[in-house]
Amino acid sequence: MRKKSDLPTKICATCGRSFVWRKKWKQVWDEVKYCSDRCRHERKQTISAETR
């Protein structure tokens, strides 16, 4: 079994926190940008507010 410290990490595009690879992201890890649904949703709101 791998230790959590051995797993790849990324930085969230919204909050700037680092997050660790999860098994459910196995197939799409290269496309993952946000650490949570909340950050993903907030990013969409910010982008749509800026375009108005």
N, CA, C and O atoms as a DFTB+ gen file, in Angstrom:
208 C
 N C O
     1  1       0.845      -1.185       0.000
     2  2       0.000       0.000       0.000
     3  2       0.889       1.247       0.000
     4  3       1.924       1.289       0.666
     5  1       0.474       2.237      -0.743
     6  2       1.214       3.492      -0.814
     7  2       0.899       4.379       0.375
     8  3      -0.210       4.361       0.909
     9  1       1.878       5.141       0.771
    10  2       1.650       6.146       1.802
    11  2       1.073       7.385       1.130
    12  3       1.334       7.641      -0.045
    13  1       0.300       8.138       1.869
    14  2      -0.315       9.335       1.308
    15  2       0.749      10.328       0.830
    16  3       0.544      11.049      -0.147
    17  1       1.877      10.355       1.524
    18  2       2.945      11.278       1.135
    19  2       3.595      10.897      -0.197
    20  3       4.276      11.721      -0.807
    21  1       3.393       9.658      -0.653
    22  2       3.954       9.207      -1.928
    23  2       3.054       9.520      -3.120
    24  3       3.487       9.396      -4.266
    25  1       1.817       9.921      -2.870
    26  2       0.863      10.181      -3.944
    27  2       1.122      11.546      -4.579
    28  3       1.630      12.445      -3.908
    29  1       0.786      11.717      -5.853
    30  2       0.979      13.009      -6.513
    31  2       0.047      14.080      -5.943
    32  3      -1.041      13.775      -5.456
    33  1       0.485      15.324      -6.011
    34  2      -0.314      16.444      -5.510
    35  2      -0.452      17.502      -6.595
    36  3       0.319      17.540      -7.554
    37  1      -1.449      18.357      -6.420
    38  2      -1.677      19.515      -7.292
    39  2      -2.098      20.684      -6.412
    40  3      -2.405      20.507      -5.233
    41  1      -2.108      21.875      -6.992
    42  2      -2.573      23.081      -6.314
    43  2      -3.926      23.457      -6.899
    44  3      -4.080      23.511      -8.119
    45  1      -4.904      23.716      -6.043
    46  2      -6.253      24.077      -6.475
    47  2      -6.230      25.434      -7.181
    48  3      -5.594      26.374      -6.705
    49  1      -6.917      25.532      -8.302
    50  2      -6.955      26.765      -9.094
    51  2      -7.759      27.868      -8.413
    52  3      -7.590      29.040      -8.748
    53  1      -8.630      27.520      -7.465
    54  2      -9.464      28.510      -6.799
    55  2      -8.870      28.968      -5.477
    56  3      -8.653      30.162      -5.273
    57  1      -8.605      28.028      -4.581
    58  2      -8.190      28.386      -3.221
    59  2      -6.682      28.342      -3.011
    60  3      -6.189      28.875      -2.017
    61  1      -5.946      27.725      -3.916
    62  2      -4.497      27.679      -3.801
    63  2      -3.956      26.622      -2.850
    64  3      -2.746      26.552      -2.635
    65  1      -4.817      25.808      -2.283
    66  2      -4.370      24.743      -1.383
    67  2      -3.909      23.541      -2.199
    68  3      -4.373      23.311      -3.316
    69  1      -2.993      22.788      -1.619
    70  2      -2.569      21.562      -2.298
    71  2      -3.550      20.446      -1.967
    72  3      -4.116      20.400      -0.875
    73  1      -3.741      19.548      -2.928
    74  2      -4.593      18.392      -2.697
    75  2      -3.941      17.169      -3.315
    76  3      -3.126      17.273      -4.232
    77  1      -4.315      16.010      -2.795
    78  2      -3.660      14.752      -3.132
    79  2      -4.542      13.932      -4.063
    80  3      -5.769      14.020      -4.017
    81  1      -3.903      13.141      -4.901
    82  2      -4.569      12.219      -5.815
    83  2      -5.562      11.351      -5.060
    84  3      -5.286      10.890      -3.952
    85  1      -6.717      11.136      -5.671
    86  2      -7.740      10.249      -5.113
    87  2      -8.053       9.160      -6.129
    88  3      -7.930       9.359      -7.337
    89  1      -8.459       8.009      -5.613
    90  2      -8.732       6.871      -6.491
    91  2      -9.811       7.199      -7.516
    92  3      -9.736       6.738      -8.655
    93  1     -10.822       7.994      -7.129
    94  2     -11.896       8.320      -8.070
    95  2     -11.414       9.219      -9.210
    96  3     -12.095       9.339     -10.229
    97  1     -10.243       9.853      -9.051
    98  2      -9.671      10.696     -10.098
    99  2      -8.659       9.941     -10.957
   100  3      -7.955      10.549     -11.764
   101  1      -8.583       8.634     -10.792
   102  2      -7.572       7.816     -11.464
   103  2      -7.549       8.048     -12.973
   104  3      -6.478       8.229     -13.553
   105  1      -8.713       8.044     -13.612
   106  2      -8.799       8.164     -15.066
   107  2      -8.645       9.598     -15.568
   108  3      -8.271       9.807     -16.722
   109  1      -8.926      10.587     -14.723
   110  2      -8.961      11.984     -15.179
   111  2      -7.997      12.899     -14.413
   112  3      -8.205      14.113     -14.383
   113  1      -6.961      12.348     -13.801
   114  2      -6.070      13.143     -12.945
   115  2      -5.473      14.335     -13.698
   116  3      -5.301      15.401     -13.106
   117  1      -5.160      14.186     -14.966
   118  2      -4.583      15.291     -15.738
   119  2      -5.564      16.441     -15.921
   120  3      -5.143      17.578     -16.132
   121  1      -6.860      16.167     -15.843
   122  2      -7.888      17.189     -16.040
   123  2      -8.361      17.828     -14.738
   124  3      -9.053      18.846     -14.777
   125  1      -8.008      17.260     -13.592
   126  2      -8.478      17.768     -12.300
   127  2      -7.783      19.092     -11.998
   128  3      -6.557      19.183     -12.049
   129  1      -8.586      20.133     -11.678
   130  2      -8.052      21.460     -11.383
   131  2      -8.431      21.951      -9.993
   132  3      -7.748      22.802      -9.424
   133  1      -9.512      21.421      -9.450
   134  2     -10.055      21.931      -8.195
   135  2     -10.052      20.860      -7.120
   136  3     -10.203      19.676      -7.421
   137  1      -9.881      21.267      -5.865
   138  2      -9.792      20.308      -4.763
   139  2     -11.156      19.807      -4.312
   140  3     -11.246      18.768      -3.659
   141  1     -12.217      20.528      -4.650
   142  2     -13.550      20.131      -4.183
   143  2     -14.622      20.679      -5.122
   144  3     -14.354      21.524      -5.976
   145  1     -15.834      20.180      -4.942
   146  2     -16.968      20.699      -5.715
   147  2     -17.213      22.162      -5.376
   148  3     -17.591      22.947      -6.246
   149  1     -17.002      22.527      -4.133
   150  2     -17.201      23.918      -3.713
   151  2     -16.271      24.859      -4.489
   152  3     -16.714      25.889      -4.997
   153  1     -15.003      24.510      -4.578
   154  2     -14.060      25.348      -5.324
   155  2     -14.416      25.398      -6.806
   156  3     -14.321      26.454      -7.432
   157  1     -14.817      24.282      -7.359
   158  2     -15.209      24.240      -8.778
   159  2     -16.400      25.153      -9.026
   160  3     -16.430      25.881     -10.019
   161  1     -17.380      25.121      -8.133
   162  2     -18.574      25.948      -8.263
   163  2     -18.236      27.427      -8.073
   164  3     -18.730      28.268      -8.823
   165  1     -17.404      27.758      -7.086
   166  2     -17.020      29.148      -6.842
   167  2     -16.264      29.721      -8.029
   168  3     -16.442      30.890      -8.370
   169  1     -15.432      28.920      -8.654
   170  2     -14.666      29.385      -9.804
   171  2     -15.593      29.751     -10.961
   172  3     -15.385      30.758     -11.637
   173  1     -16.613      28.929     -11.182
   174  2     -17.573      29.216     -12.249
   175  2     -18.334      30.502     -11.962
   176  3     -18.595      31.280     -12.880
   177  1     -18.695      30.740     -10.702
   178  2     -19.408      31.965     -10.338
   179  2     -18.515      33.180     -10.543
   180  3     -18.977      34.210     -11.034
   181  1     -17.250      33.075     -10.174
   182  2     -16.311      34.181     -10.321
   183  2     -16.116      34.532     -11.788
   184  3     -16.108      35.708     -12.150
   185  1     -15.961      33.539     -12.619
   186  2     -15.751      33.769     -14.050
   187  2     -16.984      34.412     -14.678
   188  3     -16.852      35.344     -15.472
   189  1     -18.183      33.931     -14.336
   190  2     -19.395      34.501     -14.919
   191  2     -19.641      35.922     -14.410
   192  3     -20.186      36.746     -15.145
   193  1     -19.255      36.222     -13.185
   194  2     -19.422      37.567     -12.638
   195  2     -18.465      38.548     -13.317
   196  3     -18.813      39.712     -13.515
   197  1     -17.272      38.092     -13.673
   198  2     -16.299      38.952     -14.336
   199  2     -16.714      39.301     -15.760
   200  3     -16.363      40.373     -16.251
   201  1     -17.440      38.434     -16.424
   202  2     -17.829      38.677     -17.811
   203  2     -19.040      39.581     -17.934
   204  3     -19.369      40.026     -19.033
   205  1     -19.688      39.852     -16.857
   206  2     -20.876      40.725     -16.904
   207  2     -20.519      42.163     -17.017
   208  3     -21.404      43.017     -17.067
